[in-house]
């Protein structure tokens, strides 16, 4: 990965462990952290690409969406304190 990720806002990356681009998500999170960009990676077991779109059917997708909301709230709270 050759992109410069410095200066990006905090990243929250969700990926299923059956996702074709799992290794890309892992590399993105690692590179961001190396360059000082806060990053959190969640890997969901037995999930695939864009599983969050099935929140009406999958409890895991509902949980994942709640995790996104929690991350946004926490990140905004931390930024407001700075």
C-alpha positions in Angstrom: 0.0 0.0 0.0 1.6 3.2 -1.1 -1.0 5.8 -0.1 -0.1 8.5 2.5 -2.7 8.1 5.2 -1.4 10.8 7.6 -3.9 13.4 8.5 -7.0 11.2 7.9 -9.7 11.2 10.5 -10.1 8.1 12.8 -11.0 5.0 10.8 -13.4 2.3 11.8 -13.2 -0.7 9.5 -15.6 -3.6 9.6 -15.0 -6.7 7.5 -16.3 -10.2 7.5 -13.8 -13.1 7.7 -15.3 -14.4 4.5 -14.7 -11.1 2.7 -12.5 -11.4 -0.4 -10.8 -8.1 0.6 -10.1 -9.1 4.2 -6.4 -8.8 3.8 -6.8 -5.4 2.2 -8.8 -4.2 5.2 -6.1 -5.6 7.6 -3.3 -3.8 5.6 -5.3 -0.5 5.6 -5.8 -0.6 9.4 -2.1 -1.5 9.9 -0.8 1.2 7.6 -3.1 3.9 9.2 -1.8 3.0 12.6 1.8 3.0 11.4 1.3 6.6 10.1 -0.4 7.8 13.3 -4.0 7.7 12.1 -6.3 6.1 14.7 -7.8 3.0 13.3 -10.0 0.2 14.6 -10.5 -3.0 12.7 -13.4 -5.4 13.5 -13.4 -8.8 11.8 -16.8 -10.5 12.0 -16.9 -14.3 12.0 -18.8 -16.1 9.3 -19.7 -12.8 7.6 -19.1 -11.6 4.0 -18.9 -8.4 2.0 -21.4 -5.7 3.0 -23.2 -8.0 5.5 -24.4 -4.9 7.3 -27.0 -4.4 4.6 -28.9 -7.4 5.9 -29.6 -5.8 9.3 -33.3 -6.6 8.9 -32.4 -10.3 8.8 -29.1 -10.8 10.6 -28.6 -10.0 14.3 -24.8 -9.8 13.5 -25.5 -7.0 11.0 -27.6 -5.1 13.6 -24.8 -5.5 16.1 -22.3 -4.2 13.6 -24.4 -1.1 12.8 -24.6 -0.5 16.6 -20.8 -0.7 16.8 -20.5 1.9 14.1 -22.8 4.2 16.0 -20.9 3.6 19.2 -17.6 4.3 17.5 -18.9 7.6 16.0 -20.2 8.7 19.4 -17.0 7.9 21.2 -14.9 9.5 18.5 -16.9 12.7 18.5 -16.9 12.8 22.3 -13.1 12.5 22.4 -12.7 15.2 19.8 -15.0 17.5 21.7 -12.8 17.1 24.8 -9.6 18.1 22.9 
